[in-house]
Amino acid sequence: MIEEAISKINPKAEFKIDANDINQITWLNGTTPIPKADIEAKMTELQAEYDANEYQRERATAYPSIQEQLDMQYWDKVNGTTNWEDAISKVKSDIPKA
C-alpha cells in the first residue's frame, strides 16, 4: 500500500522501500521526498476507498457469469419469464450497497 500511496501522490516518483517499512524509503534519481505524514494520509484515504467498495468485490463474484446472464435473458424473452432480473435483484438485495 505504501507504493500505491506514493504513486498516487507523485506518479513519477522513483524510490525503493526496504522491508515494506514507511521509515525505510530511499528516494532515487532526484525524486523529491514525500513527507511521511502525506504518505500515511494517502494510505488512509486509499484504505477507506477500498473498504467502501467491498460490496462491489462481493457482488462481482456473486453475479452469474456474463454467458449465463445472456442465456437467462434469451430464455426470459422466449418464455416471458424474469429469471435474469430475479437473479440480479437477489445479488443486489443479498449484498447491498454500503
MMTF fields as JSON, N, C-alpha, C and O atoms, coordinates in Angstrom:
{
  "mmtfVersion": "1.0.0",
  "mmtfProducer": "UNKNOWN",
  "numBonds": 391,
  "numAtoms": 392,
  "numGroups": 98,
  "numChains": 1,
  "numModels": 1,
  "chainsPerModel": [1],
  "groupsPerChain": [98],
  "chainIdList": ["A"],
  "bondAtomList": [4, 2, 8, 6, 12, 10, 16, 14, 20, 18, 24, 22, 28, 26, 32, 30, 36, 34, 40, 38, 44, 42, 48, 46, 52, 50, 56, 54, 60, 58, 64, 62, 68, 66, 72, 70, 76, 74, 80, 78, 84, 82, 88, 86, 92, 90, 96, 94, 100, 98, 104, 102, 108, 106, 112, 110, 116, 114, 120, 118, 124, 122, 128, 126, 132, 130, 136, 134, 140, 138, 144, 142, 148, 146, 152, 150, 156, 154, 160, 158, 164, 162, 168, 166, 172, 170, 176, 174, 180, 178, 184, 182, 188, 186, 192, 190, 196, 194, 200, 198, 204, 202, 208, 206, 212, 210, 216, 214, 220, 218, 224, 222, 228, 226, 232, 230, 236, 234, 240, 238, 244, 242, 248, 246, 252, 250, 256, 254, 260, 258, 264, 262, 268, 266, 272, 270, 276, 274, 280, 278, 284, 282, 288, 286, 292, 290, 296, 294, 300, 298, 304, 302, 308, 306, 312, 310, 316, 314, 320, 318, 324, 322, 328, 326, 332, 330, 336, 334, 340, 338, 344, 342, 348, 346, 352, 350, 356, 354, 360, 358, 364, 362, 368, 366, 372, 370, 376, 374, 380, 378, 384, 382, 388, 386],
  "bondOrderList": [1, 1, 1, 1, 1, 1, 1, 1, 1, 1, 1, 1, 1, 1, 1, 1, 1, 1, 1, 1, 1, 1, 1, 1, 1, 1, 1, 1, 1, 1, 1, 1, 1, 1, 1, 1, 1, 1, 1, 1, 1, 1, 1, 1, 1, 1, 1, 1, 1, 1, 1, 1, 1, 1, 1, 1, 1, 1, 1, 1, 1, 1, 1, 1, 1, 1, 1, 1, 1, 1, 1, 1, 1, 1, 1, 1, 1, 1, 1, 1, 1, 1, 1, 1, 1, 1, 1, 1, 1, 1, 1, 1, 1, 1, 1, 1, 1],
  "groupList": [{"groupName": "MET", "atomNameList": ["N", "CA", "C", "O"], "elementList": ["N", "C", "C", "O"], "formalChargeList": [0, 0, 0, 0], "bondAtomList": [1, 0, 2, 1, 3, 2], "bondOrderList": [1, 1, 2], "singleLetterCode": "M", "chemCompType": "L-PEPTIDE LINKING"}, {"groupName": "ILE", "atomNameList": ["N", "CA", "C", "O"], "elementList": ["N", "C", "C", "O"], "formalChargeList": [0, 0, 0, 0], "bondAtomList": [1, 0, 2, 1, 3, 2], "bondOrderList": [1, 1, 2], "singleLetterCode": "I", "chemCompType": "L-PEPTIDE LINKING"}, {"groupName": "GLU", "atomNameList": ["N", "CA", "C", "O"], "elementList": ["N", "C", "C", "O"], "formalChargeList": [0, 0, 0, 0], "bondAtomList": [1, 0, 2, 1, 3, 2], "bondOrderList": [1, 1, 2], "singleLetterCode": "E", "chemCompType": "L-PEPTIDE LINKING"}, {"groupName": "ALA", "atomNameList": ["N", "CA", "C", "O"], "elementList": ["N", "C", "C", "O"], "formalChargeList": [0, 0, 0, 0], "bondAtomList": [1, 0, 2, 1, 3, 2], "bondOrderList": [1, 1, 2], "singleLetterCode": "A", "chemCompType": "L-PEPTIDE LINKING"}, {"groupName": "SER", "atomNameList": ["N", "CA", "C", "O"], "elementList": ["N", "C", "C", "O"], "formalChargeList": [0, 0, 0, 0], "bondAtomList": [1, 0, 2, 1, 3, 2], "bondOrderList": [1, 1, 2], "singleLetterCode": "S", "chemCompType": "L-PEPTIDE LINKING"}, {"groupName": "LYS", "atomNameList": ["N", "CA", "C", "O"], "elementList": ["N", "C", "C", "O"], "formalChargeList": [0, 0, 0, 0], "bondAtomList": [1, 0, 2, 1, 3, 2], "bondOrderList": [1, 1, 2], "singleLetterCode": "K", "chemCompType": "L-PEPTIDE LINKING"}, {"groupName": "ASN", "atomNameList": ["N", "CA", "C", "O"], "elementList": ["N", "C", "C", "O"], "formalChargeList": [0, 0, 0, 0], "bondAtomList": [1, 0, 2, 1, 3, 2], "bondOrderList": [1, 1, 2], "singleLetterCode": "N", "chemCompType": "L-PEPTIDE LINKING"}, {"groupName": "PRO", "atomNameList": ["N", "CA", "C", "O"], "elementList": ["N", "C", "C", "O"], "formalChargeList": [0, 0, 0, 0], "bondAtomList": [1, 0, 2, 1, 3, 2], "bondOrderList": [1, 1, 2], "singleLetterCode": "P", "chemCompType": "L-PEPTIDE LINKING"}, {"groupName": "PHE", "atomNameList": ["N", "CA", "C", "O"], "elementList": ["N", "C", "C", "O"], "formalChargeList": [0, 0, 0, 0], "bondAtomList": [1, 0, 2, 1, 3, 2], "bondOrderList": [1, 1, 2], "singleLetterCode": "F", "chemCompType": "L-PEPTIDE LINKING"}, {"groupName": "ASP", "atomNameList": ["N", "CA", "C", "O"], "elementList": ["N", "C", "C", "O"], "formalChargeList": [0, 0, 0, 0], "bondAtomList": [1, 0, 2, 1, 3, 2], "bondOrderList": [1, 1, 2], "singleLetterCode": "D", "chemCompType": "L-PEPTIDE LINKING"}, {"groupName": "GLN", "atomNameList": ["N", "CA", "C", "O"], "elementList": ["N", "C", "C", "O"], "formalChargeList": [0, 0, 0, 0], "bondAtomList": [1, 0, 2, 1, 3, 2], "bondOrderList": [1, 1, 2], "singleLetterCode": "Q", "chemCompType": "L-PEPTIDE LINKING"}, {"groupName": "THR", "atomNameList": ["N", "CA", "C", "O"], "elementList": ["N", "C", "C", "O"], "formalChargeList": [0, 0, 0, 0], "bondAtomList": [1, 0, 2, 1, 3, 2], "bondOrderList": [1, 1, 2], "singleLetterCode": "T", "chemCompType": "L-PEPTIDE LINKING"}, {"groupName": "TRP", "atomNameList": ["N", "CA", "C", "O"], "elementList": ["N", "C", "C", "O"], "formalChargeList": [0, 0, 0, 0], "bondAtomList": [1, 0, 2, 1, 3, 2], "bondOrderList": [1, 1, 2], "singleLetterCode": "W", "chemCompType": "L-PEPTIDE LINKING"}, {"groupName": "LEU", "atomNameList": ["N", "CA", "C", "O"], "elementList": ["N", "C", "C", "O"], "formalChargeList": [0, 0, 0, 0], "bondAtomList": [1, 0, 2, 1, 3, 2], "bondOrderList": [1, 1, 2], "singleLetterCode": "L", "chemCompType": "L-PEPTIDE LINKING"}, {"groupName": "GLY", "atomNameList": ["N", "CA", "C", "O"], "elementList": ["N", "C", "C", "O"], "formalChargeList": [0, 0, 0, 0], "bondAtomList": [1, 0, 2, 1, 3, 2], "bondOrderList": [1, 1, 2], "singleLetterCode": "G", "chemCompType": "PEPTIDE LINKING"}, {"groupName": "TYR", "atomNameList": ["N", "CA", "C", "O"], "elementList": ["N", "C", "C", "O"], "formalChargeList": [0, 0, 0, 0], "bondAtomList": [1, 0, 2, 1, 3, 2], "bondOrderList": [1, 1, 2], "singleLetterCode": "Y", "chemCompType": "L-PEPTIDE LINKING"}, {"groupName": "ARG", "atomNameList": ["N", "CA", "C", "O"], "elementList": ["N", "C", "C", "O"], "formalChargeList": [0, 0, 0, 0], "bondAtomList": [1, 0, 2, 1, 3, 2], "bondOrderList": [1, 1, 2], "singleLetterCode": "R", "chemCompType": "L-PEPTIDE LINKING"}, {"groupName": "VAL", "atomNameList": ["N", "CA", "C", "O"], "elementList": ["N", "C", "C", "O"], "formalChargeList": [0, 0, 0, 0], "bondAtomList": [1, 0, 2, 1, 3, 2], "bondOrderList": [1, 1, 2], "singleLetterCode": "V", "chemCompType": "L-PEPTIDE LINKING"}],
  "groupTypeList": [0, 1, 2, 2, 3, 1, 4, 5, 1, 6, 7, 5, 3, 2, 8, 5, 1, 9, 3, 6, 9, 1, 6, 10, 1, 11, 12, 13, 6, 14, 11, 11, 7, 1, 7, 5, 3, 9, 1, 2, 3, 5, 0, 11, 2, 13, 10, 3, 2, 15, 9, 3, 6, 2, 15, 10, 16, 2, 16, 3, 11, 3, 15, 7, 4, 1, 10, 2, 10, 13, 9, 0, 10, 15, 12, 9, 5, 17, 6, 14, 11, 11, 6, 12, 2, 9, 3, 1, 4, 5, 17, 5, 4, 9, 1, 7, 5, 3],
  "groupIdList": [1, 2, 3, 4, 5, 6, 7, 8, 9, 10, 11, 12, 13, 14, 15, 16, 17, 18, 19, 20, 21, 22, 23, 24, 25, 26, 27, 28, 29, 30, 31, 32, 33, 34, 35, 36, 37, 38, 39, 40, 41, 42, 43, 44, 45, 46, 47, 48, 49, 50, 51, 52, 53, 54, 55, 56, 57, 58, 59, 60, 61, 62, 63, 64, 65, 66, 67, 68, 69, 70, 71, 72, 73, 74, 75, 76, 77, 78, 79, 80, 81, 82, 83, 84, 85, 86, 87, 88, 89, 90, 91, 92, 93, 94, 95, 96, 97, 98],
  "secStructList": [7, 2, 2, 2, 2, 2, 2, 2, 2, 7, 6, 6, 7, 7, 3, 3, 3, 1, 6, 6, 7, 6, 6, 7, 3, 3, 3, 7, 6, 6, 7, 7, 7, 7, 7, 2, 2, 2, 2, 2, 2, 2, 2, 2, 2, 2, 2, 2, 2, 2, 2, 2, 6, 2, 2, 2, 2, 2, 2, 2, 2, 2, 1, 7, 7, 2, 2, 2, 2, 2, 2, 2, 2, 2, 2, 2, 2, 2, 2, 6, 7, 7, 2, 2, 2, 2, 2, 2, 2, 2, 2, 2, 2, 2, 1, 7, 7, 7],
  "xCoordList": [0.826, 0.0, 0.869, 0.453, 2.059, 2.962, 3.294, 3.251, 3.623, 3.976, 2.821, 3.025, 1.608, 0.437, 0.208, -0.091, 0.348, 0.158, 1.162, 0.798, 2.413, 3.45, 3.15, 3.265, 2.772, 2.483, 1.267, 1.214, 0.299, -0.867, -0.478, -0.986, 0.422, 0.873, 1.764, 1.591, 2.731, 3.663, 3.906, 4.755, 3.163, 3.301, 4.71, 5.054, 5.521, 6.87, 7.933, 9.122, 7.519, 8.481, 9.248, 8.686, 10.531, 11.379, 11.894, 12.459, 11.688, 12.014, 12.207, 11.87, 12.757, 12.955, 12.504, 12.813, 11.775, 11.313, 11.886, 11.723, 12.556, 13.107, 12.105, 11.558, 11.871, 11.023, 9.614, 8.979, 9.123, 7.786, 7.561, 6.488, 8.577, 8.573, 8.603, 9.524, 7.591, 7.486, 8.677, 8.953, 9.369, 10.553, 11.821, 12.896, 11.695, 12.855, 12.704, 12.918, 12.334, 12.178, 13.441, 13.907, 13.98, 15.117, 14.607, 14.082, 14.763, 14.308, 15.413, 16.562, 15.084, 16.075, 15.999, 14.958, 17.115, 17.211, 16.63, 15.958, 16.892, 16.476, 15.014, 14.523, 14.313, 12.904, 12.822, 13.516, 11.97, 11.766, 11.06, 9.997, 11.621, 10.979, 9.579, 9.34, 8.68, 7.315, 7.27, 7.714, 6.748, 6.688, 5.901, 4.89, 6.387, 5.767, 4.292, 3.459, 3.957, 2.564, 1.677, 0.527, 2.196, 1.425, 1.189, 0.103, 2.204, 2.075, 1.056, 0.201, 1.138, 0.2, -1.228, -2.161, -1.405, -2.746, -3.305, -4.482, -2.47, -2.915, -3.234, -4.183, -2.451, -2.721, -4.072, -4.835, -4.363, -5.65, -6.795, -7.82, -6.607, -7.616, -7.841, -8.985, -6.773, -6.882, -7.556, -8.351, -7.244, -7.869, -9.358, -10.16, -9.736, -11.157, -11.906, -13.024, -11.284, -11.893, -12.057, -13.1, -11.025, -11.071, -12.189, -12.973, -12.259, -13.282, -14.69, -15.602, -14.868, -16.184, -16.685, -17.888, -15.775, -16.168, -16.193, -16.183, -16.226, -16.241, -17.445, -17.335, -18.595, -19.801, -19.597, -20.124, -18.843, -18.599, -17.803, -18.1, -16.797, -15.984, -16.815, -16.68, -17.674, -18.518, -19.551, -19.795, -20.155, -21.138, -20.502, -21.102, -19.302, -18.643, -18.526, -18.647, -18.295, -18.178, -19.534, -19.661, -20.547, -21.869, -22.73, -23.591, -22.507, -23.296, -23.018, -21.9, -24.042, -23.776, -22.81, -22.7, -22.127, -21.203, -21.98, -23.2, -21.273, -21.908, -22.607, -23.713, -21.968, -22.577, -23.905, -24.899, -23.901, -25.137, -26.21, -27.386, -25.797, -26.765, -27.379, -28.585, -26.552, -27.078, -28.046, -29.076, -27.708, -28.599, -29.921, -30.992, -29.841, -31.07, -31.92, -33.139, -31.283, -32.025, -32.705, -33.847, -31.996, -32.587, -33.832, -34.902, -33.674, -34.792, -35.919, -37.085, -35.588, -36.646, -37.479, -38.704, -36.823, -37.544, -38.399, -39.547, -37.839, -38.571, -39.767, -40.86, -39.542, -40.565, -41.404, -42.352, -41.066, -41.813, -41.585, -42.475, -40.387, -40.062, -39.154, -38.772, -38.816, -37.954, -36.777, -36.33, -36.287, -35.209, -33.962, -33.348, -33.584, -32.394, -32.599, -31.75, -33.712, -33.984, -34.011, -33.497, -34.605, -34.677, -33.282, -32.992, -32.426, -31.064, -30.262, -29.572, -30.352, -29.604, -30.156, -29.388, -31.463, -32.089, -31.69, -31.476, -31.588, -31.203, -29.79, -29.548, -28.864, -27.491, -27.493, -26.854, -28.211, -28.246, -28.881, -28.438, -29.896, -30.519, -29.686, -29.635, -29.035, -28.188, -26.911, -26.383, -26.423, -25.184, -25.483, -25.162, -26.095, -26.488, -25.284, -24.201, -25.519, -24.51, -24.245, -25.159, -22.998, -22.634, -23.241, -23.037],
  "yCoordList": [-1.191, 0.0, 1.254, 2.293, 1.169, 2.322, 2.741, 3.926, 1.763, 2.058, 2.731, 3.699, 2.224, 2.794, 4.226, 5.099, 4.474, 5.824, 6.793, 7.894, 6.39, 7.254, 7.516, 8.65, 6.488, 6.64, 7.518, 8.218, 7.494, 8.377, 9.833, 10.739, 10.05, 11.408, 11.936, 13.063, 11.099, 11.502, 10.307, 9.465, 10.228, 9.075, 8.884, 7.784, 9.929, 9.819, 9.56, 9.493, 9.415, 9.197, 7.898, 6.885, 7.957, 6.772, 6.545, 7.441, 5.332, 5.052, 3.561, 2.733, 3.253, 1.863, 1.806, 2.702, 0.759, 0.589, -0.709, -1.771, -0.614, -1.809, -2.367, -1.637, -3.663, -4.402, -3.823, -3.92, -3.224, -2.631, -1.726, -1.728, -0.962, -0.093, 1.36, 1.784, 2.12, 3.526, 4.353, 5.425, 3.86, 4.556, 4.189, 4.722, 3.288, 2.805, 3.083, 2.198, 4.322, 4.705, 5.427, 6.367, 4.973, 5.641, 6.279, 5.595, 7.591, 8.332, 8.31, 8.617, 7.95, 7.743, 8.801, 9.421, 8.987, 9.817, 11.215, 11.728, 11.821, 13.2, 13.391, 14.52, 12.317, 12.444, 13.213, 12.891, 14.226, 15.0, 14.111, 13.565, 13.959, 13.118, 13.623, 14.827, 12.69, 12.996, 12.816, 11.784, 13.788, 13.648, 12.398, 12.04, 11.764, 10.55, 10.785, 9.921, 11.938, 12.234, 12.261, 11.825, 12.767, 12.8, 11.382, 11.063, 10.552, 9.159, 8.435, 7.716, 8.616, 7.96, 8.433, 7.631, 9.728, 10.254, 9.634, 9.276, 9.504, 8.9, 7.425, 6.912, 6.731, 5.329, 5.18, 4.265, 6.069, 6.042, 6.271, 5.591, 7.231, 7.525, 6.32, 5.974, 5.688, 4.526, 3.356, 2.642, 3.155, 2.072, 2.324, 1.398, 3.563, 3.908, 3.66, 3.145, 4.028, 3.801, 2.308, 1.869, 1.533, 0.08, -0.516, -1.334, -0.107, -0.628, -0.272, -1.093, 0.946, 1.412, 0.644, 0.592, 0.057, -0.662, -2.175, -2.917, -2.626, -4.068, -4.738, -5.842, -4.065, -4.65, -4.939, -5.924, -4.092, -4.315, -5.592, -6.363, -5.806, -7.018, -8.26, -9.286, -8.165, -9.311, -9.592, -10.747, -8.535, -8.726, -9.335, -10.189, -8.902, -9.385, -10.905, -11.534, -11.488, -12.953, -13.63, -14.819, -12.897, -13.488, -13.491, -14.356, -12.534, -12.492, -13.721, -14.237, -14.192, -15.253, -14.721, -13.511, -15.614, -15.193, -14.45, -14.581, -13.686, -12.956, -13.942, -13.676, -15.064, -16.065, -16.564, -16.699, -16.835, -17.29, -16.204, -16.492, -14.955, -13.859, -13.694, -13.485, -13.787, -13.667, -14.803, -14.593, -15.993, -17.139, -16.92, -17.195, -16.42, -16.131, -15.105, -15.254, -14.062, -13.014, -13.575, -13.233, -14.43, -15.049, -15.85, -15.672, -16.738, -17.6, -16.815, -17.193, -15.736, -14.873, -14.278, -14.204, -13.859, -13.279, -14.336, -14.074, -15.527, -16.612, -17.054, -17.273, -17.184, -17.75, -16.718, -17.078, -15.439, -14.409, -14.473, -14.143, -14.899, -15.012, -13.871, -13.02, -13.861, -12.801, -13.396, -12.821, -14.535, -15.208, -14.331, -14.289, -13.63, -12.772, -11.644, -11.418, -10.941, -9.847, -10.363, -9.712, -11.519, -12.098, -12.419, -12.153, -12.985, -13.346, -12.104, -12.087, -11.061, -9.827, -9.141, -8.658, -9.095, -8.469, -9.186, -8.55, -10.515, -11.279, -10.908, -10.712, -10.811, -10.432, -9.04, -8.812, -8.108, -6.737, -6.665, -5.868, -7.465, -7.423, -8.171, -7.769, -9.258, -10.024, -9.261, -9.408, -8.445, -7.694, -6.226, -5.739, -5.521, -4.134, -3.197, -3.472, -2.08, -1.041, -0.501, -0.37, -0.192, 0.31, 1.664, 2.236],
  "zCoordList": [0.0, 0.0, 0.0, -0.512, 0.562, 0.578, -0.852, -1.184, -1.693, -3.081, -3.804, -4.536, -3.605, -4.265, -3.808, -4.623, -2.503, -1.977, -2.584, -2.997, -2.635, -3.212, -4.685, -5.152, -5.406, -6.835, -7.088, -8.1, -6.196, -6.343, -6.094, -6.754, -5.142, -4.839, -5.959, -6.424, -6.391, -7.448, -8.363, -8.071, -9.473, -10.381, -10.943, -11.378, -10.94, -11.498, -10.431, -10.744, -9.194, -8.107, -8.331, -8.747, -8.045, -8.093, -6.681, -6.053, -6.198, -4.805, -4.59, -5.436, -3.438, -3.011, -1.561, -0.775, -1.204, 0.171, 0.707, 0.106, 1.839, 2.479, 3.473, 4.3, 3.384, 4.325, 4.428, 5.478, 3.347, 3.342, 4.546, 5.151, 4.88, 6.055, 5.604, 4.906, 6.006, 5.603, 6.082, 5.541, 7.081, 7.585, 6.816, 7.093, 5.861, 5.101, 3.613, 2.785, 3.272, 1.869, 1.411, 2.055, 0.296, -0.327, -1.608, -2.487, -1.709, -2.892, -3.922, -3.605, -5.149, -6.193, -7.297, -7.515, -7.982, -9.183, -9.017, -9.912, -7.876, -7.661, -7.314, -7.311, -7.022, -6.637, -5.326, -4.361, -5.299, -4.076, -3.055, -3.35, -1.879, -0.858, -0.504, -0.413, -0.313, 0.103, 1.615, 2.119, 2.344, 3.803, 4.23, 3.626, 5.265, 5.784, 6.103, 5.829, 6.676, 7.032, 5.789, 5.844, 4.673, 3.43, 2.9, 2.417, 2.996, 2.548, 3.42, 2.904, 4.727, 5.645, 5.396, 5.436, 5.141, 4.865, 3.587, 3.534, 2.562, 1.301, 1.503, 0.909, 2.338, 2.63, 3.326, 3.015, 4.257, 4.954, 3.967, 4.02, 3.072, 2.047, 1.134, 0.839, 0.69, -0.182, 0.518, -0.092, 1.797, 2.56, 2.724, 2.602, 2.998, 3.153, 1.841, 1.843, 0.733, -0.575, -0.839, -1.324, -0.52, -0.691, 0.159, -0.323, 1.422, 2.33, 1.862, 1.954, 1.362, 0.93, -0.295, -0.547, -1.044, -2.256, -2.082, -3.064, -0.846, -0.592, -1.247, -1.782, -1.202, -1.79, -3.288, -3.804, -3.977, -5.406, -5.641, -6.553, -4.814, -4.957, -4.644, -5.311, -3.63, -3.273, -4.36, -4.709, -4.89, -5.952, -7.197, -7.85, -7.52, -8.737, -8.745, -9.796, -7.593, -7.536, -7.385, -7.677, -6.934, -6.721, -7.985, -8.142, -8.883, -10.112, -10.968, -10.975, -11.695, -12.675, -13.739, -13.934, -14.412, -15.476, -16.566, -16.67, -17.359, -18.466, -19.41, -19.88, -19.681, -20.561, -19.978, -20.692, -18.665, -18.027, -18.068, -18.293, -17.849, -17.873, -19.257, -19.383, -20.292, -21.649, -21.968, -22.609, -21.519, -21.732, -20.992, -21.533, -19.746, -18.989, -19.722, -19.81, -20.248, -20.955, -22.206, -22.509, -22.916, -24.113, -23.734, -24.317, -22.743, -22.376, -21.708, -21.82, -21.022, -20.477, -21.605, -21.506, -22.662, -23.801, -24.493, -24.853, -24.675, -25.343, -24.497, -25.019, -23.174, -22.288, -21.545, -20.847, -21.689, -20.961, -19.454, -18.669, -19.057, -17.638, -17.192, -17.995, -15.922, -15.362, -14.582, -13.589, -15.032, -14.295, -14.158, -13.091, -15.236, -15.182, -14.177, -13.314, -14.283, -13.336, -11.9, -10.99, -11.705, -10.357, -9.819, -8.653, -10.658, -10.225, -9.857, -8.837, -10.688, -10.425, -9.178, -8.346, -9.044, -7.861, -6.581, -5.548, -6.647, -5.46, -5.007, -3.816, -5.955, -5.605, -4.989, -3.962, -5.613, -5.108, -3.724, -2.897, -3.449, -2.123, -1.079, 0.083, -1.496, -0.565, -0.197, 0.906, -1.138, -0.923, -1.222, -2.305, -0.273, -0.527, -0.629, -0.111, -1.317, -1.402, -0.007, 0.807, 0.256, 1.583, 1.845, 2.916]
}
